[in-house]
Amino acid sequence: MTTLHPDHPPALPATAPQAAAVAAHGRPREPFLRRVLRGRPEDPRWVRPAFLVLLLAIGLAYLWNLSASGYANSFYSAAAQAGSRSWKAFFFGSLDAANAITVDKPPATLWPMALSVRIFGLGSWAILAPQVLMGVATAGVLYAAVRRRFGAAAGLITMAVFALTPVAALMFRFNNPDALLALLMTVTVYCVLRALEHGRTKWLVWAGAAVGLAFLSKTLQAFLILPPLAVLYAVCAPTTVRKRFGQLGLAALAMVVAGGWWVAIVELWPASSRPYIGGSQNNSFLELTFGYNGLGRINGDETGSVGGGGGGGGQAGGQWGETGIGRMFNSEIGSQISWLLPAALLLLIAGVWLTRRAKRTDTARAAFLAWGGSLLMTAVVFSFMAGIFHQYYTVALAPYVAALVGMGVTVLWEERARWVASGALGVTVAVTAVWSYVLLGRTPDYLPWLRWAVLVGGLVGAAGLLLAARAGRRVALASVGLGLVVSLAGPAAYTVSTLNTGHQGSIVTAGPSGASTMGGGRGGPGGGMQTPGGGPQGGTMGRPPTGGQQGQGPGQGQGQGQNQGMGQNQGMGQNQGQSRPPGMTQGGGQTPLPAGTGEGGMPGGGGGGGMGGLLNGTSVSSRAEKLLEKNAGTYTWVAAAIGSQNAAGYQLATGSPVMAIGGFNGSDPSPTLAQFKRYVEDGRIHYFIAGGMGGGMGDSGASSQISSWVEKNFKKVTVGSSTFYDLTSAA
């Protein structure tokens, strides 16, 4: 197959100085920048500039309008702020710098954000720019992995497909853990493919280390691709059976060390001197890993969650959407990831078929099996998991889909002289065009002309490709070019819409309004909302500034609007009406952090609790901010609030620690009523913020007990529509 590049291209003749350098150091000395710009000696001159330009374009596109999202998910932004103030909070992933409770994930994804905030100060760019860099790095690793065996054109196509996947454009500009997870999973596949070339142990060990670090990002989801990759290496590696299993054992050891060191420290650390492990019911990270964040996600039995899912078998539906083999294509998920998913599956079949007669150690077939196995394993688990599931989880599939498309298109193009190859390429383009037409039809008011252009263009391109075996090279080139443009037109439009939109909360979706409909609830950290909106957002490396500008858009509910709550309307906390962007002011000096909820956590304004307190950080008025900041240095926590998102809004507004009672849902038994009483007696907490979401949801009912005790015993202070209790003044 002419497209498959040899693993080691022949060396070019060396000059005398180069030969001397090789003799002394094993390779010619060359300035680093020149090596970066020139690339491989055997490459055409256009290859490296094209790669660098595309990489730069991805970075600039993902940085565009970045601050529109404000603090994005306030849950993780507050933890990043805490980590920038306290190294102990940094290590444990605490929600506050006083280390009351952690987020419900390991802290690896928080570390880049916390370091950025420590260096540049608290602000949208400091929190979100590290995620953009992860997206650029993922694109670069994909290029390196694909072009190594299939050529530069395949690598560039892979990068473009990845960058134009709507959910990738969303999550590599957002501060949930999925960005780092997707990067590390891509690195894992790359390292396994390098190990498969010559059976080198070091690359397999690096793959194990990448999985271990991914575990510290999102726990057991990192292990989804291990079975197909381990089986692939055990069967196809070019070395003895005994050595293969020994290498896999070393890789497993590297994985345990890379991911287990932090777990061991946390489990051995005295519970009395570390923060409570958020999301667990017994203050144990292992319980969190194998329960709420593990098997609970599969079977829906999630202690401490806001509800379970709908069983498996493809028939049941629930708060987290219907499960079954079609889940990745339905109205809830399809617009996020599935644009090129049918193409990836077809090209996987074509790639395996074309390499069916290759030897056991063939690296081209291994590449199709590695990316394809990772895609199928992850997609099947996502399709049937009955517990917490949200649309943005599917960003994990984006690198696998992109790699399969890049490899498959290139292989079939090189084999186009054969009817079976040109026919497969034509069918792939036709199927993609038809599926794009269906997906675009789900938002009929968004660019209504585009779906017809995609359908017609795709069918024309497919017809040309079906005749590629007989047609001239120009016709074939025009057909494949048209096919690529048409295939990427739909996801590109949704990606542009995503880049132009701000997103806040814990549940976010890509694309235009109405592109994805799903029952709300808690995902990674738990629930949230998408807040498309317009308007310029504040600053870069500092706190978002105040101003008088207003934005219009659904989902940022300050003012008039319609609220769709959790219940018969399935959408959770989505508001429509006049809105303002995060970090901007409206009327009497309000400084929301971020927008999407009213004061006290109610969507659209109003007093305490509400879905905003669960799904997004609370908007904090300047008067409430001043109240909390008075004598703040005297107290360990300036306030305590039920639910992590409720506490996060106040913490981001004041910059001082706010205790999150009960963790994310308010259902964790931390602190207990007795512990809270001791904190109050010791003068460590100034105010209790009334309302919040999740009180009493857990078995212990600690949140409800604390609320009742405070209301009976302490002085009530009303600031606007918010209610505080002064824990230093008895009723």
C-alpha positions in Angstrom: 0.0 0.0 0.0 1.7 3.1 -1.2 0.4 5.4 1.5 2.0 3.5 4.4 5.3 5.0 5.3 8.2 2.9 6.5 8.9 3.2 10.2 12.4 4.3 9.6 13.0 6.1 6.3 16.4 5.7 4.7 19.1 8.2 5.9 20.2 10.9 3.6 23.9 11.4 2.8 25.6 13.5 5.5 28.1 16.3 5.1 31.5 16.0 6.7 30.5 18.2 9.7 27.3 16.2 10.2 29.3 13.0 10.0 31.7 14.2 12.7 28.7 15.2 14.9 27.1 11.9 14.4 30.3 10.1 15.4 30.6 12.2 18.5 27.0 12.4 19.6 25.0 9.9 17.6 23.2 12.5 15.6 24.0 15.7 13.8 23.8 18.9 15.8 21.2 21.3 14.6 19.5 24.3 16.1 16.2 23.3 17.7 14.2 26.0 15.9 15.5 24.9 12.6 14.6 21.3 13.3 11.1 22.4 14.3 10.6 24.4 11.1 12.2 22.0 8.7 10.7 18.7 10.0 11.9 15.5 8.5 14.5 15.6 5.8 12.4 13.4 3.5 9.2 15.6 3.9 8.1 18.0 1.1 8.8 21.6 2.0 5.1 22.3 2.6 4.6 19.7 5.3 6.1 21.4 8.4 4.7 24.9 7.6 1.3 23.4 7.0 1.4 21.6 10.4 2.6 24.7 12.3 0.0 27.0 10.6 -2.8 24.6 11.4 -1.6 24.2 15.0 -1.5 28.0 15.4 -5.0 28.3 13.8 -6.4 25.8 16.3 -4.8 27.7 19.2 -6.1 31.1 18.0 -9.6 29.8 17.3 -9.9 28.2 20.7 -8.6 31.3 22.4 -11.2 33.4 20.5 -13.9 34.9 22.8 -12.5 32.8 25.6 -13.5 35.1 28.4 -17.1 34.9 27.3 -17.4 31.9 29.6 -16.4 33.9 32.7 -15.4 31.4 35.4 -17.1 28.6 33.3 -17.8 25.8 35.9 -17.5 27.8 39.2 -17.1 24.5 41.1 -13.6 23.9 39.6 -12.8 27.6 39.3 -13.2 28.0 43.1 -11.0 24.9 43.6 -8.3 26.5 41.3 -8.6 29.7 43.3 -8.1 27.8 46.5 -5.1 25.9 45.1 -3.5 29.2 44.2 -3.7 30.3 47.8 -2.8 27.1 49.6 -0.4 24.4 48.6 -2.3 22.0 50.8 -5.5 22.8 48.9 -3.5 22.4 45.7 -2.4 18.9 46.6 -5.7 17.6 47.8 -8.0 19.5 45.3 -9.8 21.3 48.0 -12.7 23.6 47.2 -11.5 26.2 49.7 -8.1 27.3 50.9 -9.1 26.4 54.5 -9.5 22.8 53.3 -12.9 21.9 54.5 -13.8 19.5 51.6 -12.4 18.5 48.2 -14.0 18.4 44.8 -15.4 15.0 43.8 -12.5 14.1 41.5 -8.7 13.7 41.9 -6.8 17.0 41.6 -4.6 16.6 38.4 -7.0 18.6 36.3 -6.9 21.4 38.8 -3.2 21.7 39.1 -2.6 23.5 35.7 -5.4 26.0 36.5 -4.2 26.6 40.1 -0.7 27.3 38.9 -1.9 29.6 36.2 -4.1 31.5 38.7 -1.1 31.7 41.2 1.0 33.3 38.4 -1.5 35.5 36.6 -4.2 36.1 39.1 -7.9 35.0 39.1 -9.7 35.4 35.9 -11.3 33.7 32.9 -8.1 33.5 30.9 -6.0 32.2 33.7 -8.5 29.4 34.3 -9.4 28.5 30.7 -6.2 29.1 28.8 -4.5 25.9 30.1 -7.4 23.9 28.6 -6.8 25.5 25.2 -3.2 24.5 25.5 -4.3 21.0 26.1 -6.4 21.1 23.0 -3.5 22.3 20.9 -1.3 19.6 22.5 -3.9 16.9 21.7 -4.0 18.0 18.1 -0.2 17.8 17.9 0.0 14.4 19.4 -2.7 13.1 17.0 -0.7 14.5 14.1 2.5 12.8 15.3 0.7 9.5 15.8 -1.0 9.4 12.4 1.6 10.9 10.1 4.3 8.6 11.4 2.7 5.6 9.6 0.3 7.2 7.1 1.9 10.4 6.0 1.6 14.1 6.6 -1.7 14.5 4.7 -3.4 12.0 7.0 -2.0 13.8 10.0 -3.3 17.2 8.8 -6.8 15.7 8.1 -6.8 14.2 11.5 -6.0 17.5 13.1 -8.7 19.3 11.2 -11.4 16.7 12.0 -10.5 16.8 15.7 -10.4 20.6 15.9 -13.8 20.9 14.1 -15.6 18.5 16.4 -18.1 20.6 18.3 -17.7 18.9 21.7 -13.9 19.3 21.4 -14.2 23.0 20.7 -16.4 23.2 23.8 -14.4 21.2 26.3 -10.9 22.5 25.4 -12.2 25.9 26.3 -13.9 24.8 29.5 -12.5 23.8 32.9 -14.1 20.3 33.5 -11.6 17.4 33.8 -12.3 16.0 30.3 -9.8 18.1 28.5 -6.8 16.7 30.4 -8.3 13.2 30.2 -8.7 13.4 26.4 -5.1 14.6 26.0 -3.7 11.8 28.2 -5.7 9.1 26.4 -4.4 10.3 23.1 -0.8 10.2 24.5 -1.5 6.7 25.7 -2.5 5.4 22.2 0.5 7.2 20.7 2.9 5.5 23.1 1.3 2.1 22.5 1.7 2.5 18.7 5.4 3.5 19.2 5.9 0.4 21.4 4.3 -1.8 18.7 6.9 -0.6 16.1 9.9 -2.4 17.6 8.6 -3.9 20.8 10.4 -1.3 22.9 9.6 -1.4 26.6 10.1 2.2 27.3 7.2 3.3 25.1 4.8 0.8 26.8 6.0 2.1 30.2 5.2 5.7 29.1 1.8 4.5 28.0 1.2 3.1 31.5 2.4 6.3 33.1 0.0 8.3 30.9 -3.0 6.2 32.0 -1.9 6.6 35.7 -1.9 10.4 35.3 -5.3 10.2 33.5 -6.6 8.3 36.5 -5.7 11.3 38.6 -7.8 13.4 36.2 -11.1 11.4 36.1 -10.5 8.1 37.9 -11.8 4.9 36.3 -12.7 6.5 32.9 -9.0 6.4 32.2 -9.1 2.6 32.2 -11.7 2.2 29.4 -9.2 1.8 26.6 -6.9 -0.5 28.5 -8.5 -3.8 27.4 -8.3 -3.3 23.7 -4.8 -1.8 23.9 -3.4 -4.5 26.1 -4.9 -7.3 23.9 -3.5 -5.6 20.8 0.0 -5.4 22.2 -0.1 -9.0 23.6 -1.0 -10.3 20.1 0.8 -8.0 17.7 4.0 -6.8 19.3 7.2 -7.9 17.4 8.8 -9.8 20.2 8.4 -13.0 22.1 5.3 -13.9 24.0 7.2 -14.0 27.3 8.7 -10.6 26.7 5.3 -9.1 25.7 3.6 -10.1 28.9 6.6 -8.9 30.9 6.4 -5.5 29.2 2.7 -5.3 29.9 3.5 -6.1 33.6 6.0 -3.2 33.7 3.4 -0.9 32.0 0.9 -1.9 34.7 3.4 -1.1 37.4 4.1 2.3 35.8 0.4 3.0 35.8 0.0 2.1 39.4 2.9 4.2 40.5 1.9 7.2 38.3 -1.7 7.1 39.6 -1.3 5.5 42.9 1.2 7.7 44.7 -1.4 10.4 45.4 -4.1 7.9 46.4 -1.7 6.2 48.9 -0.8 9.6 50.5 -4.5 10.6 50.8 -5.5 7.3 52.3 -2.6 7.2 54.7 -3.0 10.8 55.7 -4.8 11.2 59.1 -8.4 12.2 58.2 -8.4 14.8 61.0 -5.7 16.9 59.3 -6.8 16.7 55.7 -10.0 17.9 53.9 -13.0 15.6 53.6 -13.1 13.7 50.4 -16.0 15.3 48.5 -18.5 12.9 46.9 -17.8 10.1 49.3 -20.0 9.1 52.2 -17.2 7.7 54.4 -14.4 10.2 53.7 -12.5 7.7 51.5 -11.1 8.3 48.1 -11.2 4.6 47.3 -15.0 4.6 48.1 -15.4 7.5 45.8 -13.4 5.8 43.0 -15.1 2.5 43.0 -18.6 3.7 44.1 -19.9 7.0 43.1 -17.3 7.6 40.3 -17.0 3.9 39.4 -19.6 1.2 39.4 -22.3 3.7 40.3 -21.8 5.3 36.9 -22.4 2.0 35.2 -25.4 0.6 37.1 -26.9 3.9 38.3 -26.5 3.1 42.0 -24.9 6.4 43.0 -25.1 7.0 46.8 -25.2 10.7 47.4 -26.2 11.6 43.9 -29.2 13.5 42.7 -30.7 10.5 41.0 -30.0 7.5 38.9 -30.3 6.8 35.3 -32.4 4.6 33.2 -31.0 1.0 33.1 -29.6 -0.6 30.0 -30.8 -2.7 27.2 -31.5 0.3 24.9 -35.1 0.6 26.2 -34.9 2.5 29.4 -34.7 6.2 29.8 -34.0 8.4 32.8 -32.7 11.6 34.1 -29.5 11.0 32.2 -31.1 10.2 28.9 -31.9 6.9 27.1 -29.4 4.1 27.1 -28.7 1.8 24.2 -26.7 1.2 21.1 -28.1 4.4 19.5 -27.3 6.7 22.3 -24.3 8.4 20.5 -26.6 9.3 17.6 -29.8 10.5 19.3 -31.0 14.0 19.8 -29.2 14.3 23.1 -25.7 13.3 22.0 -25.6 13.2 18.2 -24.8 16.9 17.5 -21.9 16.8 19.9 -19.8 14.0 18.5 -21.5 11.9 15.8 -21.0 14.0 12.7 -18.1 11.8 11.5 -18.8 8.8 13.8 -20.4 6.7 11.0 -17.5 7.6 8.7 -15.0 6.5 11.4 -16.7 3.1 11.8 -16.8 2.6 8.0 -13.2 3.6 7.6 -12.2 1.3 10.5 -13.8 -1.6 8.7 -12.1 -0.6 5.4 -8.7 -0.2 7.0 -8.8 -3.6 8.7 -10.0 -5.3 5.5 -7.3 -3.7 3.4 -4.6 -4.9 5.9 -6.2 -8.4 6.4 -3.3 -10.2 4.7 -0.6 -8.3 6.4 1.7 -10.0 8.9 0.9 -10.2 12.6 3.1 -7.3 13.5 1.9 -4.9 10.7 1.8 -1.4 12.3 -0.8 -0.1 9.9 -3.4 -2.6 10.9 -2.3 -2.1 14.6 -3.0 1.6 14.2 -6.6 1.0 13.0 -7.1 -1.5 15.8 -5.7 0.8 18.5 -7.8 3.8 17.6 -10.8 1.7 16.6 -10.7 -0.4 19.7 -10.4 2.7 21.9 -13.4 4.2 20.1 -15.6 1.1 20.3 -14.8 0.4 24.0 -15.5 3.9 25.1 -18.6 4.4 23.0 -20.2 1.1 24.1 -19.6 1.9 27.8 -21.0 5.4 27.3 -24.0 4.0 25.4 -25.1 1.6 28.2 -24.1 3.3 31.4 -27.2 3.9 33.5 -25.7 6.4 35.9 -24.7 10.0 35.6 -24.0 10.8 31.9 -23.7 14.1 30.1 -23.2 15.1 26.5 -19.7 16.6 27.0 -18.3 13.3 28.2 -18.2 12.4 24.5 -15.1 14.6 24.0 -13.2 11.4 24.9 -14.2 10.0 21.5 -13.1 13.0 19.4 -9.4 11.9 19.1 -10.3 8.4 18.1 -12.8 9.5 15.5 -10.4 12.0 14.0 -7.5 9.5 13.8 -9.7 6.9 12.0 -11.0 9.4 9.5 -7.5 10.7 8.8 -6.0 7.3 8.3 -8.9 5.7 6.5 -9.4 8.5 4.0 -5.7 8.5 3.1 -5.5 4.7 2.7 -8.6 4.6 0.5 -7.4 7.5 -1.6 -4.1 5.8 -2.3 -5.9 2.6 -3.3 -8.6 4.4 -5.4 -7.5 2.6 -8.5 -9.3 -0.4 -7.1 -13.1 -0.4 -7.3 -13.5 -1.6 -3.8 -11.5 1.3 -2.4 -13.0 4.1 -4.5 -16.5 2.6 -3.7 -15.8 2.6 0.0 -14.6 6.2 -0.1 -17.7 7.2 -2.0 -20.1 5.4 0.3 -18.4 7.0 3.3 -18.8 10.5 1.9 -22.5 9.8 1.0 -23.3 8.4 4.4 -21.6 11.3 6.1 -23.6 13.8 4.0 -26.9 12.1 4.7 -26.1 12.0 8.4 -25.1 15.6 8.5 -28.4 16.5 6.8 -30.2 14.7 9.6 -28.3 16.4 12.3 -28.7 19.8 10.8 -32.4 19.1 10.4 -32.7 18.9 14.2 -32.0 22.7 14.3 -34.1 23.8 11.3 -33.8 27.5 12.1 -30.0 27.4 12.2 -28.5 28.0 8.7 -31.4 26.2 6.9 -29.6 26.3 3.6 -26.6 24.4 4.9 -28.1 21.0 5.2 -29.3 21.0 1.6 -25.9 22.2 0.4 -24.2 19.4 2.4 -26.6 16.8 1.1 -26.3 17.8 -2.6 -22.5 18.4 -2.4 -21.9 15.1 -0.6 -23.8 13.1 -3.1 -22.0 14.8 -6.0 -18.7 14.1 -4.4 -19.6 10.5 -3.6 -20.5 10.0 -7.3 -17.2 11.3 -8.4 -15.3 9.1 -6.0 -17.3 6.0 -7.1 -15.9 6.8 -10.6 -12.4 7.6 -9.3 -11.0 4.3 -10.6 -11.8 5.3 -14.2 -11.8 9.1 -14.0 -8.7 11.3 -14.3 -6.7 12.5 -11.4 -8.2 16.0 -11.6 -11.8 14.6 -11.3 -10.7 12.4 -8.4 -8.9 15.3 -6.6 -12.0 17.5 -7.0 -14.3 14.8 -5.8 -12.2 14.0 -2.7 -11.8 17.7 -1.9 -15.5 18.3 -2.2 -16.2 15.2 0.0 -13.9 16.5 2.7 -15.4 20.0 2.7 -18.9 18.8 2.7 -18.2 16.2 5.5 -16.7 19.0 7.7 -19.2 21.7 6.9 -21.8 20.7 9.5 -19.5 20.2 12.5 -17.5 23.3 11.4 -20.7 25.4 11.6 -21.6 24.0 15.0 -18.0 24.6 16.1 -18.1 28.2 15.1 -21.3 28.6 17.0 -19.6 27.1 20.0 -16.6 29.4 19.8 -18.9 32.5 19.6 -20.8 31.4 22.7 -20.1 31.7 26.4 -20.7 28.6 28.6 -21.2 28.5 32.3 -22.4 25.9 34.8 -21.7 22.2 35.2 -23.7 20.9 32.2 -22.7 22.4 28.9 -23.4 21.5 25.3 -21.9 22.6 22.0 -23.6 24.0 19.0 -26.4 26.5 18.5 -29.4 26.7 20.9 -31.6 23.6 20.7 -28.8 21.4 19.2 -28.9 19.0 22.2 -31.8 18.2 24.5 -31.3 16.2 27.5 -32.5 15.7 31.1 -30.4 17.7 33.4 -28.5 16.5 36.4 -25.1 16.1 37.8 -22.2 15.0 35.6 -18.5 15.2 36.3 -19.0 17.6 39.2 -22.7 17.6 38.8 -25.4 19.4 36.9 -25.3 22.8 35.3 -26.4 24.8 32.4 -25.3 26.1 29.1 -25.4 29.8 28.8 -25.1 31.0 25.3 -24.9 34.7 25.3 -23.2 37.6 23.7 -21.3 40.6 24.8 -17.7 41.1 25.5 -16.4 39.7 28.7 -14.0 41.1 31.2 -10.2 41.0 31.5 -7.6 38.5 30.7 -5.4 37.6 33.6 -7.2 39.3 36.4 -10.7 39.2 37.9 -13.4 39.9 35.3 -14.0 43.6 35.5 -17.3 45.3 36.0 -19.1 47.3 33.4 -22.5 48.3 32.2 -22.9 46.1 29.1 -25.6 43.6 28.7 -25.8 40.5 26.5 -28.8 38.8 25.1 -29.1 35.1 24.9 -30.9 32.1 26.4 -29.6 30.6 29.5 -28.2 33.6 31.5 -31.2 34.3 33.6 -31.1 37.7 35.2 -34.3 39.5 34.6 -37.3 38.4 32.8 -37.5 34.9 31.4 -38.8 31.4 31.5 -37.3 28.9 33.8 -37.4 25.2 32.9 -36.7 23.4 36.1 -36.2 19.7 36.8 -39.4 17.8 36.4 -41.6 17.2 33.4 -39.5 19.6 31.3 -36.3 17.5 31.5 -34.1 20.6 31.0 -32.5 21.6 34.3 -32.1 25.3 35.1 -32.3 26.7 31.6 -33.5 30.2 31.6 -34.6 32.3 28.6 -34.9 36.0 28.6 -32.8 39.1 29.0 -29.4 38.3 30.3 -26.0 39.8 31.1 -22.6 38.2 30.6 -20.5 37.0 33.5 -18.4 39.6 35.2 -20.5 42.5 34.0 -22.8 44.7 36.1 -26.4 45.6 35.7 -28.3 48.3 37.6 -27.2 48.7 41.2 -23.7 47.4 41.1 -24.3 43.7 40.9 -21.2 41.6 40.2 -22.3 38.1 39.1 -19.7 35.4 39.3 -20.8 34.0 36.9 -24.2 34.8 35.3 -26.9 32.2 35.1 -28.3 32.4 38.6 -29.8 35.1 40.7 -28.7 36.2 44.2 -28.9 33.3 46.6 -28.7 30.7 43.9 -32.2 30.9 42.3 -32.3 31.1 38.6 -33.4 34.5 37.5 -32.9 36.1 40.9 -34.6 35.5 44.2 -33.6 34.0 47.5 -31.8 30.9 48.4 -31.4 27.5 46.9 -32.8 26.7 43.6 -31.2 24.8 40.7 -28.6 27.6 40.3 -27.2 26.8 43.7 -26.6 23.2 42.5 -25.7 23.7 38.9 -23.8 27.0 38.8 -22.2 29.5 41.1 -24.4 32.1 42.8 -24.4 35.7 41.7 -23.2 37.9 44.5 -24.2 41.5 44.9 -21.7 44.2 45.9 -23.5 44.7 49.2 -23.3 41.0 50.1 -19.6 41.0 49.0 -18.9 43.9 51.4 -20.7 42.2 54.2 -18.6 39.0 53.9 -15.3 40.9 53.4 -15.7 42.9 56.6 -13.1 41.4 59.1 -12.6 38.5 56.8 -9.1 37.9 58.0 -10.3 37.1 61.5 -12.1 33.9 60.4 -11.0 30.6 58.8 -14.2 30.7 56.7 -16.0 34.0 56.0 -19.1 32.0 55.5 -20.6 28.5 55.1 -23.2 27.6 52.5 -25.0 24.4 51.5 -23.7 22.9 48.3 -20.4 23.5 46.6 -21.6 25.7 43.7 -23.4 28.0 46.2 -20.2 28.3 48.2 -18.1 28.7 45.0 -19.9 31.8 43.9 -19.3 33.6 47.2 -15.7 32.4 47.3 -14.9 33.7 43.8 -16.6 37.0 44.6 -14.7 37.6 47.9 -11.5 35.7 47.4 -11.9 34.3 50.9 -12.6 30.6 51.9 -16.3 29.7 52.0 -17.2 26.3 53.5 -19.3 24.0 51.3 -21.6 22.1 53.6 -22.3 18.7 52.2 -20.1 19.0 49.2 -21.6 19.3 45.7 -25.1 18.1 46.3 -25.2 19.0 50.0 -25.5 15.3 50.7 -22.0 14.5 51.9 -21.9 14.1 55.7 -19.3 16.9 56.1 -19.3 18.6 58.4 -21.6 16.9 60.9 -23.7 19.1 63.1 -21.4 18.5 66.1 -18.3 19.5 64.0 -20.1 22.6 62.8 -21.0 23.6 66.3 -17.4 23.3 67.3 -16.3 25.5 64.4 -18.9 28.1 65.5 -17.8 27.9 69.1 -14.2 28.5 68.1 -15.2 31.6 66.1 -13.9 30.1 62.8 -17.0 30.8 60.7 -18.6 34.3 60.4 -21.8 33.8 58.4 -24.1 31.1 57.3 -25.7 31.7 53.9 -29.3 30.6 53.8 -30.7 28.5 51.0 -28.5 26.6 48.6 -29.2 23.3 46.9 -29.1 19.8 48.3 -29.9 20.2 52.0 -30.9 16.9 53.5 -30.4 14.9 50.3 -27.9 12.6 52.0 -28.7 9.8 54.4 -27.2 11.7 57.3 -29.3 14.9 56.8 -26.4 16.9 58.1 -27.1 19.9 55.9 -30.7 20.1 57.1 -29.7 19.7 60.7 -27.1 22.5 60.4 -29.7 24.7 58.7 -32.3 24.2 61.4 -29.8 24.7 64.2 -28.5 28.0 62.7 -32.0 29.4 62.0 -33.1 28.8 65.6 -30.0 30.2 67.3 -28.5 33.1 65.3 -29.3 36.6 64.2 -30.7 36.9 60.7 -29.2 39.5 58.3 -31.0 40.3 55.0 -29.0 41.9 52.2 -31.2 42.4 49.1 -32.8 39.1 48.4 -30.1 37.1 50.2 -30.3 36.0 53.8 -27.3 35.5 56.1 -27.0 34.4 59.7 -24.3 36.0 61.8 -22.8 33.1 63.7 -21.1 35.5 66.1 -24.5 36.9 67.2 -27.1 34.8 69.0 -30.7 35.3 68.1 
